[in-house]
Amino acid sequence: MSATLINVAPVFLLILIGWVVARTGILSEATGDALGEFVFKIAVPMLIFHTLADAHFEGVSPFRLWCAYFAGVAVTWTAGHLVAKHVFGRDDKIGVIAGMSAAFANNVFIGLPLVGRSVGPDGLVALSILLAIHLPLMMIVGTILMERAAVVVDGGQARGLKAIIRQVGSNLIRNPLVIALGAGLAFNLSGMTLTPVVNTVVIQLSSAAGPAALISIGMALTKYPVRGNIGLTGAVAALKLFLLPAAVFVMSRILGLSPAWTSAMVLTSSVPTGINAWLIAHRFRSGQNIAASTISVTTAFGIISVSFWAWLLG
């Protein structure tokens, strides 16, 4: 267990440092926002680009990896939706937000640093392959389900699938992470190599991604206090931290993923909830407090779930 904590504890300690410096006013909210912008637009894209540019994909198929992860997502999302509706008596819109909060892991800001520390380069390659479709698929599904739920709850008419895909797609093609994924894969397939000077710059920016991302997440947590709906929030958090990684673990074993890829998928699925569920809730003006509270609760207790799964995976 001590070896596990050596890898896991620094991740959450950096998040705690970010929360403390923001909470005490040592660094301003504007500084936290700027740090988050740097991480999202420069540091993490450089890490993704560098990982994919140097990766070896000979004989590697992404489909088993995608199936293992998203089967776990489907199970957990469904469970979150059903718990919100039938245990806590909430409407369909809250059900969608609960399901998405339970199934949407913070794979970029927390997953990448954690997998990099715990699994290494092979794990980063696996996570980069997941990220290639994770954000587009999750946002499209979340938007479609929320549109349908809004029709059931509020009435009106839902937009067509083409309109939703067009809107989400127009946002994604400008997303720095998506651009980095495409650039890294294109560079890899081209057979080119970076010059020593450019490679050094890319490595230095990539190295900044982990600590900067974790501190920025800690600073952002001051915006998501836990307010009301404690029972539902606790249930959703438990599904996120334990059911999702358990389902991903079982599917990874069934589909025969390598130990490194299994570890990467399980560890990234065990991290706290990402902000995207809150973005959907904010846009449709429903369930914002549940999504926000789940982010804070899963981050507070994430060290327990991550440590458990890291220990189990060895």
C-alpha positions in Angstrom: 0.0 0.0 0.0 2.9 2.4 0.7 4.1 2.1 -2.9 0.5 2.9 -4.1 0.3 6.0 -1.9 3.6 7.2 -3.3 2.0 7.4 -6.7 -1.5 8.5 -5.7 -1.0 10.8 -2.7 1.0 13.5 -4.7 -1.9 13.8 -7.2 -4.4 14.7 -4.5 -1.8 16.7 -2.5 -1.4 19.0 -5.5 -5.2 19.4 -5.8 -5.3 20.3 -2.0 -2.5 22.8 -2.5 -4.5 24.5 -5.3 -7.7 24.5 -3.1 -5.7 26.0 -0.2 -4.0 28.8 -2.2 -7.4 29.8 -3.7 -9.4 29.5 -0.5 -6.9 31.6 1.5 -6.5 34.2 -1.3 -2.8 33.6 -1.8 -3.7 33.3 -5.5 -6.7 35.1 -7.0 -9.6 33.5 -8.8 -8.3 35.2 -12.0 -4.9 33.5 -11.5 -6.7 30.1 -11.2 -8.6 30.8 -14.4 -5.5 31.8 -16.2 -3.7 28.6 -15.0 -6.6 26.5 -16.2 -6.5 28.2 -19.6 -2.7 27.4 -19.8 -3.3 23.8 -18.9 -6.2 23.3 -21.3 -4.9 25.2 -24.3 -1.1 24.5 -24.1 0.3 22.1 -21.5 -2.1 19.2 -21.8 -2.3 19.4 -25.6 1.5 19.3 -25.7 1.4 16.2 -23.5 -1.1 14.5 -25.7 0.8 15.5 -28.9 4.1 14.3 -27.5 2.6 11.0 -26.3 1.0 10.2 -29.7 3.8 11.5 -31.8 6.2 9.0 -30.2 3.8 6.1 -29.7 4.1 2.7 -31.4 0.7 1.5 -32.7 1.8 -1.6 -34.7 -0.8 -4.2 -34.4 -2.8 -2.2 -31.8 -6.6 -2.0 -32.2 -8.5 0.6 -30.2 -11.8 -1.1 -30.4 -11.5 -3.5 -27.4 -10.2 -0.6 -25.3 -13.2 1.6 -26.3 -15.6 -1.2 -25.7 -14.3 -2.0 -22.3 -14.4 1.6 -21.1 -17.7 2.7 -22.6 -19.5 -0.5 -21.5 -18.6 0.6 -18.0 -19.8 4.1 -18.7 -23.2 2.7 -20.0 -23.7 0.6 -16.9 -22.8 3.4 -14.5 -24.8 6.1 -16.4 -27.9 3.9 -16.4 -27.5 3.1 -12.7 -27.2 6.9 -11.9 -30.2 7.7 -13.9 -32.3 5.0 -12.3 -31.2 5.8 -8.8 -32.1 9.5 -9.3 -35.6 8.7 -10.7 -36.7 5.7 -8.8 -34.9 6.0 -5.4 -34.9 9.8 -5.0 -38.0 10.5 -7.1 -36.4 13.1 -9.5 -37.4 13.9 -13.0 -35.8 12.8 -16.3 -33.6 15.8 -16.5 -32.1 15.3 -13.1 -31.7 11.6 -14.0 -29.6 12.5 -17.0 -27.4 14.8 -14.9 -27.0 12.2 -12.2 -26.1 9.5 -14.7 -23.6 11.7 -16.5 -22.0 12.9 -13.2 -21.6 9.3 -12.2 -20.0 8.3 -15.6 -18.0 11.3 -16.7 -14.4 11.0 -15.3 -12.0 13.9 -15.3 -9.7 12.0 -17.6 -7.7 15.0 -18.7 -6.8 17.1 -15.7 -6.5 14.2 -13.2 -6.5 11.0 -15.3 -3.5 12.0 -17.4 -1.2 12.9 -14.4 -2.3 9.9 -12.4 -1.8 7.4 -15.3 1.5 9.0 -16.2 2.8 8.5 -12.6 1.2 5.0 -12.0 1.4 3.2 -15.4 3.9 5.1 -17.5 4.1 5.7 -21.3 2.0 2.6 -22.3 -0.8 3.9 -20.0 -0.6 7.4 -21.5 -0.9 5.9 -25.0 -4.0 4.0 -23.9 -5.5 7.1 -22.3 -4.8 9.2 -25.4 -6.6 6.6 -27.5 -9.6 6.8 -25.2 -9.5 10.6 -25.3 -9.8 10.5 -29.1 -13.5 9.7 -28.8 -14.3 10.2 -25.2 -15.2 13.9 -25.2 -17.1 13.9 -28.5 -19.1 10.8 -27.7 -20.0 11.8 -24.1 -21.0 15.3 -25.0 -23.2 14.2 -27.9 -24.9 11.5 -25.9 -25.4 13.8 -22.9 -26.9 16.5 -25.1 -29.2 14.1 -26.9 -30.5 12.6 -23.7 -30.9 16.0 -22.1 -32.8 17.3 -25.1 -35.2 14.3 -24.9 -35.6 14.7 -21.1 -36.4 18.4 -21.5 -39.2 17.5 -23.9 -40.6 14.9 -21.4 -40.4 17.3 -18.5 -41.0 20.8 -20.0 -42.8 19.9 -23.3 -41.8 21.4 -26.7 -39.9 19.7 -29.5 -36.4 18.3 -29.4 -33.8 19.2 -32.0 -32.8 16.6 -34.6 -29.7 14.5 -34.3 -28.0 16.3 -37.1 -28.5 19.7 -35.4 -27.0 18.4 -32.2 -24.0 16.7 -33.9 -23.4 19.9 -35.9 -23.4 22.1 -32.8 -21.2 19.8 -30.7 -18.9 19.1 -33.7 -18.4 22.9 -34.3 -17.2 23.2 -30.7 -15.0 20.2 -30.8 -13.1 21.1 -34.0 -11.8 24.2 -32.1 -11.0 22.2 -28.9 -7.2 22.2 -28.2 -7.3 18.6 -27.0 -9.0 17.4 -30.2 -6.5 19.4 -32.3 -3.6 17.9 -30.3 -4.9 14.4 -30.8 -5.2 14.9 -34.6 -1.8 16.5 -34.8 -0.1 13.8 -32.8 -1.6 11.0 -34.8 -0.8 12.8 -38.1 2.8 13.4 -37.0 3.2 9.8 -35.9 1.9 8.4 -39.2 4.1 10.8 -41.2 7.3 9.2 -39.9 8.8 12.6 -39.1 10.8 13.4 -36.0 11.0 16.6 -34.0 14.2 18.6 -34.0 16.2 18.5 -30.7 15.3 22.1 -29.9 11.6 21.7 -30.6 11.5 18.3 -28.8 13.0 19.9 -25.7 10.4 22.6 -25.6 7.6 20.1 -26.2 8.9 17.9 -23.3 9.2 20.8 -20.9 5.6 22.0 -21.6 4.4 18.4 -21.3 6.1 18.1 -18.0 4.2 21.1 -16.7 0.9 19.6 -17.6 0.5 17.3 -14.6 1.2 19.6 -11.6 -0.4 22.6 -13.3 -3.5 20.7 -14.1 -3.9 19.4 -10.6 -3.3 22.8 -8.9 -5.8 24.4 -11.3 -8.4 21.8 -10.5 -7.9 22.5 -6.7 -8.3 26.2 -7.3 -11.5 25.6 -9.4 -13.1 23.5 -6.6 -13.8 26.7 -4.6 -16.5 27.4 -7.3 -18.3 24.1 -6.6 -19.5 24.0 -2.9 -21.6 21.1 -1.7 -25.2 22.4 -1.4 -28.3 20.3 -0.7 -29.2 17.0 -2.2 -26.7 15.3 0.0 -28.3 11.9 -0.4 -28.4 11.9 -4.2 -25.0 13.5 -4.4 -23.5 10.8 -2.1 -25.2 8.0 -4.2 -23.9 9.5 -7.5 -20.4 9.9 -6.0 -20.3 6.3 -4.9 -21.3 5.1 -8.3 -18.6 7.3 -9.9 -15.8 6.2 -7.6 -16.6 2.5 -7.3 -19.1 1.2 -9.8 -17.6 2.8 -12.9 -14.0 1.5 -12.3 -15.4 -1.9 -11.2 -17.4 -2.2 -14.5 -14.4 -1.1 -16.5 -12.2 -3.6 -14.7 -14.5 -6.5 -15.4 -14.9 -5.5 -19.1 -11.2 -5.0 -19.5 -10.5 -8.5 -18.2 -13.3 -10.1 -20.3 -12.0 -8.4 -23.5 -8.4 -9.3 -22.7 -6.7 -5.9 -22.5 -3.1 -5.9 -21.6 -2.2 -5.2 -17.9 -1.0 -1.7 -18.7 -4.1 -0.8 -20.7 -6.3 -2.3 -18.1 -4.6 -0.3 -15.3 -4.9 2.9 -17.4 -8.6 2.4 -18.0 -9.5 1.5 -14.5 -7.4 4.2 -12.9 -8.8 7.0 -15.1 -12.3 5.7 -14.5 -11.8 5.9 -10.7 -10.8 9.6 -10.7 -13.3 12.4 -9.7 -16.1 13.6 -11.9 -15.2 16.1 -14.6 -16.7 19.5 -15.2 -18.6 18.5 -18.4 -21.6 17.2 -16.6 -21.9 20.6 -14.9 -21.7 22.3 -18.3 -24.6 20.3 -19.6 -26.6 21.0 -16.4 -25.8 24.7 -16.6 -26.9 24.9 -20.3 -30.2 23.2 -19.6 -30.6 25.0 -16.2 -31.3 21.8 -14.3 -29.3 19.8 -11.8 -26.4 22.3 -11.5 -26.1 21.9 -7.7 -26.0 18.1 -8.1 -23.3 18.1 -10.7 -21.3 20.8 -8.9 -21.6 18.9 -5.5 -20.6 15.6 -7.1 -17.4 17.2 -8.5 -16.4 18.4 -5.0 -17.4 15.2 -3.1 -15.7 12.9 -5.6 -12.5 15.0 -5.5 -12.6 15.0 -1.6 -13.0 11.2 -1.5 -11.2 10.3 -4.7 -7.9 9.5 -3.0 -9.7 6.5 -1.3 -11.1 5.1 -4.6 -8.0 5.7 -6.6 -5.7 4.2 -3.9 -8.0 1.2 -3.6 -7.9 0.5 -7.4 -4.2 1.2 -7.7 -3.6 -1.3 -4.9 -5.9 -3.9 -6.4 -4.2 -3.5 -9.8 -0.8 -3.9 -8.2 
